Structure formats: C-alpha cells, structure tokens
Amino acid sequence: MKTALSIAGSDSCGGAGIQADLKTMTLNGVYAMSAITALTAQNTCGVTDIFAVSTAFLKEQIDAVFTDIFPDAVKIGMVLSAELIQVIAERLRFYQAKNVVVDPVMVATSGATLAQNNAVTAMTTLLFPVATLVTPNIPEAEVLAQMTIRSEKDMLQACEIISRYGCSVLIKGGHSVNDANDLLYHDGKAKWFRGERIDTQNTHGTGCTLSSAIAANLAKGFPLDVAVERAKTYVAGALSAMLALGHGNGPIHHAFDLQSRFADEK
C-alpha cells in the first residue's frame, strides 16, 4: 500500500488540518501518517486558540515517520513560524522526500491568521524549492506573487511568478475570480481545470482536502495533472453530496461511497 505523510496543524472539530488530511488520504487509498505542527482550538465558525509545537518535537515526529515508513508523498499545511518551516525543509532535503505538496495556509476560512509574517518568506525561500506543487487560493497567491488577482489572466501571471521559486503551482479559483476554475502551471505550461461552484456551506477544510487528495494520487503514481484532476473530482463529489466539511451535518456515509471510486485504482 502506498503511503502519505501530512505535516500540518490539528483541527479540533475535524473538518480541516491533520484530521481532514488523514480522512482524505485514507479515502483515496493510501496509508496516512502525520506530523503535527500546532494544536488549534477551532470549529467551523472560527479559531479561538493556537499552540505551536517546538522545533525539536516536530523534527522528532518527521524523523520517526521517515526512518520507519518512508512516505511516497508529503502534504504540508499550516505552519506557524519560520523556525518550524526551516525544520521541515531541512528534514525533507535530508531524506530526499518526493511528491511534496505545499498548501500555503495563511488565513483560515473564518478569517483567522494562521501564519506569521516571517513564515511567508521562509516558505518561499526554503519550502517551495523542495516542493513538487504549491496550491494557493486567490488571496494566498496575491501575497506570494505580490500582485492583485482579478481575472484569469492575472491568475496565469501569478502562477508564472510563484513558479520562479522552483515549483509547479495550482492556483485555486473562486474568490470572485471565476466559478471554480483552477489553473495548473507545470513545466512552463498552463492547464485549466474547469468546474462549477457548488451551492453549499460545507467549505471548511476544502483546501486541505484538495491538497491531500493530490498528494495521495501522486503517491499512487499518477502524473501531476492527473492527480490534480482526480483530486478536484473527489472534492467536488464530496461537496455535491453535501458532505459536512463545514457548517451543518451532511451525511458522512457519502464519503465512503466515494471511496470505492478512488481507493482501488492504480
């Protein structure tokens, strides 16, 4: 069985972060592992407190995984500080990790800030160069590219700028730019993944879910564009089934209906 490691924060309500990552990776047919960067007290309405782990403890978690069950892919989510990012980047280089997907979580869906200012610089200079793919949403891409994004042309320009850090880029649509059209920029070429906005409030953790699904599919050996397409289909299926990724209590059994479609392939 292929394996994937999530390095991210814990979400006490289970809708995002480590909890969402482990569920998604499992339902996409890989063995899921974790290294926790921070504990959060949060629900779908907001974040009330954050407790970051020490750099030494994060290193021990990553070492424990890599020295026993080497991951076929790594997903990185919320990392609060530059010091923690430095540890992650150093250990990934040390172990020559492959299929690294970075979801540059800066602000929660509820509006809470989830990264310090110095963390953004550390992310771009230390983490992005070891990443296979970076998956910012529109607001995050605006910070990373240092530009305003108001159109699909702007999305393409932002992708080109962010890719200069040495990684492929998937800018997630929405946020008033388009319905649900994502743009992948890989090896100097752009590819659009078209979608329709799904009318649901269950959006808490969708970014975590998408990046984890991409990592799972990369672990299973799919090419990057196919991994993105499969992940986008997975998330759309969950949302259209009204799976409770956020406000409300959607039928969780729909997630297991999706499992038969994705877990046994490849």
C-alpha positions as CSV (number, residue, x, y, z in Angstrom):
1,M,0.0,0.0,0.0
2,K,1.3,3.5,-0.9
3,T,1.9,5.9,2.0
4,A,1.5,9.7,2.5
5,L,2.6,12.0,5.3
6,S,0.7,15.1,6.4
7,I,2.7,17.8,8.2
8,A,0.1,20.3,9.4
9,G,-1.9,21.7,12.3
10,S,-4.6,19.8,14.2
11,D,-8.2,21.0,13.8
12,S,-10.2,20.1,16.9
13,C,-13.5,19.9,15.0
14,G,-12.1,17.5,12.5
15,G,-13.0,19.5,9.4
16,A,-9.6,20.8,8.3
17,G,-5.9,20.3,9.1
18,I,-4.5,16.9,10.1
19,Q,-7.9,15.3,10.6
20,A,-9.2,16.2,7.2
21,D,-5.8,15.2,5.6
22,L,-5.9,11.7,7.2
23,K,-9.5,11.1,6.2
24,T,-8.9,12.2,2.6
25,M,-5.7,10.2,2.2
26,T,-7.4,7.1,3.6
27,L,-10.4,7.5,1.3
28,N,-8.1,8.0,-1.6
29,G,-6.5,4.6,-1.0
30,V,-3.1,5.4,0.7
31,Y,-1.8,4.8,4.3
32,A,-1.9,8.1,6.0
33,M,0.6,9.4,8.6
34,S,1.0,12.7,10.4
35,A,3.5,15.2,12.0
36,I,1.6,17.9,13.9
37,T,2.9,21.5,13.7
38,A,0.3,23.0,16.1
39,L,-2.8,22.3,18.1
40,T,-5.8,24.6,17.4
41,A,-9.0,25.1,19.3
42,Q,-11.4,25.7,16.4
43,N,-14.7,24.8,14.8
44,T,-16.3,25.7,11.5
45,C,-17.0,29.2,12.9
46,G,-13.5,30.2,13.9
47,V,-10.2,29.7,15.6
48,T,-10.0,30.6,19.3
49,D,-6.5,29.5,20.2
50,I,-3.3,28.0,18.7
51,F,-0.5,26.2,20.4
52,A,2.6,25.6,18.3
53,V,4.8,22.5,18.9
54,S,8.6,23.0,19.4
55,T,11.0,22.7,16.6
56,A,12.7,19.8,18.3
57,F,9.4,17.9,18.7
58,L,8.4,18.5,15.1
59,K,11.8,17.1,14.0
60,E,11.3,14.0,16.1
61,Q,7.9,13.4,14.5
62,I,9.2,13.7,11.0
63,D,12.2,11.5,11.8
64,A,10.0,8.9,13.4
65,V,8.0,8.6,10.2
66,F,10.8,8.7,7.6
67,T,13.0,6.2,9.4
68,D,10.3,3.6,9.6
69,I,7.6,4.1,6.9
70,F,9.1,6.2,4.2
71,P,6.2,8.2,2.7
72,D,5.5,8.1,-1.1
73,A,4.2,11.7,-0.8
74,V,4.1,14.5,1.7
75,K,1.5,17.2,2.2
76,I,2.3,20.3,4.1
77,G,-0.4,22.5,5.6
78,M,-0.4,25.1,8.4
79,V,3.0,26.0,9.7
80,L,3.0,29.0,12.0
81,S,6.6,30.1,12.1
82,A,9.8,30.4,10.0
83,E,11.6,28.2,12.6
84,L,9.2,25.3,12.1
85,I,9.4,25.7,8.3
86,Q,13.2,25.6,8.4
87,V,13.0,22.3,10.3
88,I,10.5,20.8,7.7
89,A,12.6,21.9,4.7
90,E,15.8,20.6,6.2
91,R,14.4,17.2,7.0
92,L,12.7,16.9,3.6
93,R,16.0,17.6,1.9
94,F,17.8,15.2,4.3
95,Y,15.5,12.3,3.4
96,Q,15.2,13.4,-0.3
97,A,11.4,13.4,0.1
98,K,9.4,13.1,-3.1
99,N,5.9,14.2,-4.2
100,V,5.8,17.2,-1.8
101,V,2.6,19.2,-2.0
102,V,2.5,22.5,-0.1
103,D,-0.8,24.2,0.8
104,P,0.4,27.6,1.9
105,V,-2.2,28.1,4.6
106,M,-2.1,31.7,5.8
107,V,-5.7,32.6,6.7
108,A,-8.5,30.2,7.8
109,T,-11.8,30.2,6.1
110,S,-13.2,32.0,9.2
111,G,-10.6,34.8,8.8
112,A,-8.1,33.8,11.5
113,T,-4.4,34.4,10.7
114,L,-2.5,31.1,10.6
115,A,1.0,32.1,9.7
116,Q,3.4,34.8,11.0
117,N,4.8,37.3,8.5
118,N,8.3,35.8,8.6
119,A,6.8,32.4,7.8
120,V,5.8,33.5,4.4
121,T,9.4,34.4,3.5
122,A,10.7,31.2,4.9
123,M,8.0,29.3,3.0
124,T,9.0,30.7,-0.4
125,T,12.8,30.5,0.1
126,L,13.1,27.2,2.0
127,L,10.0,25.1,1.4
128,F,8.9,25.9,-2.2
129,P,12.2,24.8,-3.8
130,V,11.7,21.3,-2.4
131,A,8.0,21.2,-3.3
132,T,6.5,19.4,-6.3
133,L,3.4,21.5,-6.2
134,V,2.2,24.6,-4.3
135,T,-1.6,25.1,-4.0
136,P,-2.5,28.6,-3.0
137,N,-6.0,30.1,-3.2
138,I,-6.5,33.6,-4.7
139,P,-5.7,35.6,-1.5
140,E,-2.7,33.5,-0.8
141,A,-1.5,33.7,-4.4
142,E,-1.8,37.5,-4.2
143,V,0.5,37.5,-1.2
144,L,3.0,35.1,-2.8
145,A,3.1,36.9,-6.2
146,Q,2.7,40.4,-4.6
147,M,0.0,41.4,-7.1
148,T,-3.7,41.8,-7.3
149,I,-5.6,38.9,-9.0
150,R,-8.9,39.9,-10.6
151,S,-9.0,37.8,-13.7
152,E,-7.9,34.5,-15.3
153,K,-5.1,36.5,-17.0
154,D,-3.9,37.6,-13.5
155,M,-4.0,34.0,-12.3
156,L,-1.7,33.0,-15.1
157,Q,0.7,35.8,-14.3
158,A,0.7,34.9,-10.6
159,C,1.4,31.3,-11.4
160,E,4.4,32.3,-13.5
161,I,5.8,34.5,-10.7
162,I,5.3,31.8,-8.0
163,S,6.8,29.1,-10.1
164,R,10.1,31.0,-10.1
165,Y,10.7,29.6,-6.6
166,G,11.3,26.2,-8.3
167,C,7.9,24.5,-8.0
168,S,4.8,23.8,-10.0
169,V,1.7,25.9,-9.0
170,L,-2.0,25.2,-8.8
171,I,-4.0,28.4,-8.1
172,K,-7.5,27.6,-6.9
173,G,-10.2,29.6,-8.4
174,G,-13.3,31.1,-6.8
175,H,-13.0,34.2,-4.5
176,S,-14.9,36.2,-7.2
177,V,-12.5,35.5,-10.0
178,N,-14.4,32.6,-11.5
179,D,-16.8,29.8,-10.6
180,A,-14.4,27.0,-9.6
181,N,-11.7,27.0,-12.3
182,D,-8.2,26.0,-11.1
183,L,-5.1,26.8,-13.0
184,L,-2.1,24.4,-13.0
185,Y,1.3,25.8,-14.1
186,H,3.8,22.9,-14.7
187,D,7.0,22.9,-16.7
188,G,6.2,26.2,-18.2
189,K,2.8,25.2,-19.4
190,A,-0.7,26.2,-18.1
191,K,-3.7,23.9,-17.9
192,W,-7.1,24.8,-16.7
193,F,-9.4,22.5,-14.7
194,R,-12.9,23.8,-15.2
195,G,-15.6,23.4,-12.6
196,E,-18.9,24.8,-11.4
197,R,-19.4,26.4,-8.0
198,I,-21.4,24.1,-5.8
199,D,-24.1,25.7,-3.6
200,T,-23.1,24.5,-0.1
201,Q,-21.9,26.0,3.2
202,N,-19.8,22.9,3.8
203,T,-16.5,24.5,2.7
204,H,-14.4,24.4,5.8
205,G,-11.3,22.4,5.0
206,T,-11.8,22.1,1.3
207,G,-8.3,23.4,0.6
208,C,-6.8,20.8,3.0
209,T,-8.8,18.1,1.3
210,L,-7.8,19.1,-2.2
211,S,-4.1,19.2,-1.4
212,S,-4.2,15.9,0.5
213,A,-6.1,14.2,-2.4
214,I,-3.4,15.4,-4.8
215,A,-0.7,14.1,-2.6
216,A,-2.4,10.7,-2.3
217,N,-2.8,10.4,-6.0
218,L,0.9,11.4,-6.5
219,A,1.8,8.7,-4.0
220,K,-0.1,6.2,-6.1
221,G,2.0,7.1,-9.2
222,F,-0.4,9.3,-11.2
223,P,1.2,12.2,-13.2
224,L,0.7,15.6,-11.7
225,D,-2.1,16.8,-14.0
226,V,-4.0,13.5,-13.5
227,A,-3.5,13.7,-9.7
228,V,-5.0,17.2,-9.7
229,E,-7.9,16.2,-11.9
230,R,-8.7,13.2,-9.7
231,A,-8.4,15.3,-6.5
232,K,-10.7,18.0,-7.9
233,T,-13.3,15.4,-8.8
234,Y,-13.1,13.9,-5.4
235,V,-13.7,17.2,-3.6
236,A,-16.5,18.2,-6.0
237,G,-18.1,14.8,-5.3
238,A,-17.9,15.3,-1.6
239,L,-19.3,18.8,-1.8
240,S,-22.1,17.9,-4.1
241,A,-23.1,15.1,-1.8
242,M,-23.3,17.7,0.9
243,L,-20.6,16.0,3.0
244,A,-20.1,18.0,6.2
245,L,-16.8,19.7,5.6
246,G,-18.1,22.7,7.3
247,H,-21.3,24.2,8.7
248,G,-24.1,21.7,9.1
249,N,-24.2,17.9,9.4
250,G,-24.0,16.3,6.0
251,P,-24.3,12.5,5.6
252,I,-20.8,11.2,6.3
253,H,-21.6,7.9,4.5
254,H,-21.3,9.7,1.2
255,A,-17.5,9.8,1.8
256,F,-17.4,6.0,1.8
257,D,-19.5,6.0,-1.4
258,L,-16.6,8.0,-2.9
259,Q,-14.0,5.6,-1.6
260,S,-14.9,2.7,-4.0
261,R,-14.4,5.1,-6.8
262,F,-10.9,6.2,-5.9
263,A,-9.2,3.8,-3.4
264,D,-8.8,0.7,-5.5
265,E,-7.5,2.4,-8.7
266,K,-3.8,2.3,-9.6
